Amino acid sequence: MKVMIVGGGGREHAIAWACKKSGRVDALYACPGNAGIAKLAECKDISVMDKEALLAFAKEKEIDFVIVGPDDPLAAGVADVFLDAGIKTFGPRANAAIIEASKAFSKELMKKYNIPTAAYETFTDVDSAKEYLKSAKLPIVLKADGLALGKGVLICNTLDEALAGVDEIMVDRKFGDAGNKLVVEEFMTGREVSVLCYSDGTTILPMTSAQDHKRAGDGDTGLNTGGMGTFSPSPFYTEEVDRFCKEKIYGPTIAAMKAEGREFKGVLFCGLMLTPDGPKVLEFNARFGDPEAQVVIPRMKNDIIDVMEACADGTLDRIDLEFEDNAAVCVMLASDGYPLSYKKGFKISGLESFEGRDDYFVFHSGTKFDGDDVVTNGGRVLGVTALGSSLKEARANAYKATELISFENKYMRHDIGKAIDEAEA
């Protein structure tokens, strides 16, 4: 079959890598792709938001199956465009992708259907939000309602911080239109775990667990980013937690979306907090996480096309989803200065060291070609992933693998997977 991937980040590179392994893919295309994806697929420089051009390209290439990767195009209805044209597509329609695109919607859904999450209030008026905060328990969490590249969340320890945070989101518009509505949420404590789930609208199959590191600096310091590294599985995601989440969170969420007339087909990303009162939902995303995809996909035994097509066809109940009994760790190589200001256009050396390996992987997030050279083209540049028989071995391998790559202003965290040690303490 002819497969087209919409997107050009590390998540899409991991998906392209898995598609290339599939025995069912005869031709692979990506829009816009990146320098890494270009090794696997024919790339066409079309914006992920250009619905008309994407559809025209799909028709020109007689695409059989489209995979929409990022959140913005899903929220904007890019999957709808392909589905309405009769092209089989992996990814939820816009009316289902709202579970990520509006935090207020997802909170109201969870409240209505008794899905465990933090207590919250929503505001569209600055003065009302500030008045509420004056009597709220601290610390407290402020969230821009809309999509903000994983960065629209502020944890405020004092009232002054919270009041300034309201201004930042709603007045200064730091996150643009995402701040039209504000969600004020109870601060939860516990371990964070991410579980990505395949869904066909009725059946939901959880993948292996993972844990992301959002802060830019070692020791979870600095600004929030799109993710500086991940590991899988999480040692804190026990069989007991899994049973609870399947019964109280995963299944009920998909059933709730169906009951609301918003059938969800694709990947439901469940960000969880393992609180003293049990697992609760931090957030939902409507697609593979990035960089979570870079540790989860390499551990999956199944042919990714078989699973994704079953999601699209409503036959996921026929899939026996399996993962390797191993571990994976991903360390993001970023441009120094990310997520604020940084320089790009630097030549990357050492990528050839990963060719033909099945234990080390390098997934491109922000790269492009400059002639024959691959150069940096973003804040997060490369996701270096390694496998191991244990989390500690995978982590050691991942950091060894980062030494194979060099570019000017290369930056990374040195404590990805620190929870692995804490789990054994």
C-alpha angles and dihedrals in degrees: 000000000000112000129193124195120203110211142050110223139095092279091056092046090055090049091048090050090053092046090052089055091053116102089216101063115093097169131016127200133179133195112230097342122170139241092285096046088049088070089062106029144026105261126210119192099235122139115248087233097052098099097176095049092045092052092045091052091048091052092045091054093040091235116199099192133022125199114198109202115178131064101235097060091044091052090047093054102254091142089052091057093057094041092049088052090055096253115138108243139188111216135065125276116252092260088061097036086064086086084079101024093061120038089188090057093050092047092050090048092052092047092050094049098037096246108161114254140133120291112260150171129207128218138187094177121074097211093049091051092050093047090052092050092056090072099030124114114256140261094046136175126234119197130187104230098227137054113302105164091264092300105093096098125099124188108205122197098182136038090245090055091048094049090048089048091056089054092046093054104032106025107027089037093218089168096036119224089352085081097059087102127030128211115204110198139187112257110246126201129209141070120325118225131174123212120184115204132195113223135184094188095270108033120052124195117191117217125214116297126258141181127218131205109218103175118091098226139057115273090031092287130143131033128336114263136183087269133304097205146330144209134205136238107026112226088214095058097090130181088257092054090046092053092049094048094048091051101038106025120017101042096037092050094054090044090049092052091050091049089053091054091252103114107195117218119172133034120341108199110206115199105198137191114206097215128181085257093053135273116329132181116256095179145332125229125194098220144030112305118241118249091012090071088059093065100031101048096052089055095051115107097195127089101260092218091056091054097043093047090051088054090052094044098044093243100113090123087074093059122095100204112209137179132194118261092243140084138250134201126191123198116193117223106210139179111264108256096036129169089031120035124342140156123246139185096079119146115250118219130193102037091124088067089075098051115117095005124129097191102049123049133179116202117193118229105163111014139118139174122265100187104305093337125094109225136184114269107169149022095270105043110172138004110216109201129184134181128220140168088251136022091253092052092047091050093050090049093048093053091046088052092052088062090064092066128066137177135150113276092015110171134180142158115257098205104060107148096022087144087067089072093041090055090060096043 
